[in-house]
Structure formats: C-alpha cells, structure tokens
Amino acid sequence: MLKKLDPLLHSELRLAIMSLLISVEKAEFTYLKEQTEATSGNLSVQITKLEDAGYIFVKKGFKGKIPQTTCNITKKGVEAFEKYVKDLKEYLKL
C-alpha cells in the first residue's frame, strides 16, 4: 500500500519553497519570489500555510527603511520534506 503524500507539500509552489529552503540557512522573500516566479500575493499565501504548519519560520523586519521578510526551514519542516521525498520515491519504484 502506498503512503499518502503530505498534501501541504504536494502543492507545486509550496514544494518549490521547501526545496529552496532545505538547501540554505535562510532566504529572503524576494529571492523566493525570483526563484519560483510566483506573484507576491500567491507566494505570501503559501508561505503563511507553511508557517502555520510549523514547517518554516518567518521573520519580518526592516533593512533600513525597506521591509524585509526572511524564511528558514524548521526541524519539523526538514523531517516533513525528507518523508515526502522518501514517500514519493516509493511511488516511482512502481
């Protein structure tokens, strides 16, 4: 029996965000936007969903007078991502 894939990570944009964050210490909102080619609104919504699940930590602040949002993956997020990848590999073995 195949394991159910995490629906939170099965979204293309949320998976892209997690894939970027798994390999860096932290990332600015603008970097995630450039890499995913998502709109600011859609990216913001998806980041909030990942934050609400405890998969990422979001820090909002200022760089001078310019608002700055940075994200980093949490331990829970790393574990969820690694499980998702493992479960997906099981699908590919079929």
C-alpha positions as CSV (number, residue, x, y, z in Angstrom):
1,M,0.0,0.0,0.0
2,L,1.4,3.4,-1.0
3,K,1.7,6.0,1.7
4,K,-0.4,9.1,1.4
5,L,1.7,12.1,0.3
6,D,1.7,15.2,2.5
7,P,-0.9,17.4,0.8
8,L,0.8,20.5,2.2
9,L,4.0,19.7,0.3
10,H,2.2,18.2,-2.8
11,S,1.4,21.8,-4.0
12,E,3.9,22.8,-6.7
13,L,4.7,26.2,-5.2
14,R,4.9,25.0,-1.5
15,L,7.2,22.2,-2.7
16,A,9.4,24.7,-4.5
17,I,9.6,26.9,-1.5
18,M,10.6,23.9,0.7
19,S,13.1,22.7,-1.9
20,L,14.8,26.1,-1.9
21,L,14.8,26.4,1.9
22,I,16.2,22.9,2.5
23,S,19.5,23.9,1.0
24,V,20.0,27.3,2.6
25,E,20.2,28.7,6.1
26,K,17.6,31.3,5.3
27,A,16.1,33.1,2.3
28,E,14.6,36.5,1.7
29,F,11.1,36.8,0.2
30,T,12.5,38.5,-2.9
31,Y,14.8,35.5,-3.5
32,L,12.0,33.0,-3.2
33,K,9.8,35.2,-5.5
34,E,12.5,35.3,-8.2
35,Q,13.3,31.6,-8.0
36,T,9.7,30.4,-8.0
37,E,8.4,33.1,-10.4
38,A,5.3,33.4,-8.2
39,T,3.3,36.5,-7.7
40,S,3.9,38.3,-4.3
41,G,0.3,37.5,-3.2
42,N,0.4,33.8,-4.0
43,L,3.9,33.4,-2.5
44,S,2.8,35.2,0.6
45,V,-0.3,32.9,1.0
46,Q,1.8,29.7,0.5
47,I,4.5,30.9,3.0
48,T,1.7,31.5,5.6
49,K,0.4,28.0,5.1
50,L,3.9,26.5,5.6
51,E,4.4,28.7,8.6
52,D,1.0,27.7,10.1
53,A,2.0,24.1,9.7
54,G,5.3,24.8,11.6
55,Y,7.4,23.8,8.5
56,I,9.1,27.2,8.2
57,F,9.8,30.2,10.4
58,V,9.1,33.6,9.0
59,K,10.8,36.8,10.4
60,K,9.6,40.2,9.3
61,G,11.7,43.2,9.8
62,F,13.4,46.1,8.1
63,K,16.6,46.6,6.2
64,G,17.0,50.3,6.7
65,K,13.6,51.6,5.8
66,I,12.7,48.7,3.5
67,P,10.5,45.9,4.8
68,Q,12.3,42.6,4.7
69,T,10.9,39.1,5.2
70,T,13.1,36.1,5.7
71,C,12.2,32.5,5.9
72,N,14.0,29.4,7.1
73,I,13.0,25.8,7.4
74,T,12.3,24.3,10.8
75,K,13.3,20.9,12.1
76,K,9.7,19.8,11.6
77,G,9.9,21.1,8.0
78,V,13.1,19.2,7.3
79,E,11.5,16.0,8.6
80,A,8.3,16.5,6.6
81,F,10.3,17.3,3.5
82,E,12.5,14.2,3.9
83,K,9.5,12.0,4.5
84,Y,7.7,13.4,1.4
85,V,10.7,12.7,-0.8
86,K,11.0,9.2,0.6
87,D,7.3,8.5,0.1
88,L,7.5,9.9,-3.4
89,K,10.4,7.6,-4.2
90,E,8.2,4.7,-3.3
91,Y,5.7,5.8,-5.9
92,L,8.5,5.9,-8.5
93,K,9.5,2.4,-7.8
94,L,6.2,1.0,-9.2
